Amino acid sequence: MDDAEAWIRRHVEPTGPFAVVRDRTWATTTRVPTADGDVWFKSSAETHAFEAGLVASLAALRPDLLPRLLAADVERGLLLTADAGTPFEALGNPPELWLQLLPRYAELQREARPPGGLPDRRLGRWPELYDELAHSELPLDAVETARVRAFAARFAMLCAELADAGIPDTVQHDDLHHKNGFADGDALRIIDWGDSSLSHPFVSLVVTFRFLEEFNGLAPGDPWFARLRDAYLEPWGGGLADAFESSLVAARFAHAFGWVALRRILPVEERPHYDVPFATVLRRALALTT
């Protein structure tokens, strides 16, 4: 930490002790008090070091959607950002905020030129990544695991149908929920891009929609989901609602690809705790296959 602390002090003047708020295998996040308010330091492991370059690239493109960037060391995977505001979670995760944020996020996806180093989960690789998923150690029972494997052929067909829509692969946040969306005055910001990949953009809403169900209690058929879908799709062009709806099954499994990759780097003793939400992700995907 001494070297990192010296790096931080080159960019801001701390006014108190540093506080580690999250320490994970893949990254550590630290709160640093300053006279202008708290700033946030993130140090990523090699597997996630791409985040520094990605955030720097996106912040230059759309500074209104990213936390204000104070410093980035792309080689070492270090980030220093200003406070992003108030998380959607603290505001009750209102769908109205997502109605504003999602089209802006789609515009960012359309404009982005992701830097190198992001995990490659482009649509063309999905059948291969699905095979890897299906033959990984999964936190499911034998019947559920068999269902995942039996769905492989149908999954490949869904990928082909989605490819016909002609939407290009781009940066895909993959963790776009109420704890990573922030209101900062008139700005709406997105933090924590460490789960991002180069992939099909529609996967992003898998997580957003899941937590509107689980956190807000919206029923799957609630009219809000169609409103949010249409707002998100507007920057992509017309006539995509059917393609989006048909992509949801494949997208839920594609969201699980990142969980497989992350589980692989975890210490064995941490996997049982991780497998609880991972099982939820997999079962939500399987629920759409019946």
C-alpha angles and dihedrals in degrees: 000000000000093000092045091048091054089051091051092049091054088064106032138019109237117215099194146006121315117246124206105218099175129020115182134161090254101040146359123218121201131188114222119192118219135170088260094051136276120325126194129234121195125187115189131201118242091266090060102029089112089078093079093056092041094052091046090051095047094043090055090051100043111010089172091066101044131058111267105274114230099173141341132193103197095185094054098033095242125151133184117186138169120248111285098214129243120350117237086237091067090050093052095262093270114202087222090071091051089050087061098038103045098064089047090051090049089052089052091051091051093049098040123110098192115217121236123279101055116131109267108238098146117161092253089063097048097098089051092047090047090055088052090050094047092053097043125099102273130191091237135103121257094264093051092047090052089052091053091052094045091054094061097098093048090047091056089052091051089051091054091050091050091049089058089066088068098223110156123234114254142150111321117192095205094193102061103151144123094288094053100043114083137188113217108174106291091344124090112204137192121213137183105046094173094111092053124124141173100264147117108313096224092071088076094077094057089081096037092054094043093059094043083061098042102034100032098030096234113164114239091250096048112137089236091075093059091046092051092045092052093046090051093046096049095086090049094058136254132309098035102113093095092047090050093050093047090048095059096087093049091041093056090055091043088056087057091059090077091050090056091051093048094047089056093063096045121104109255092246092059096052099083091059091045092048093065096071091032089060089052090053092051095045092050088055093047091049090069094053097068 
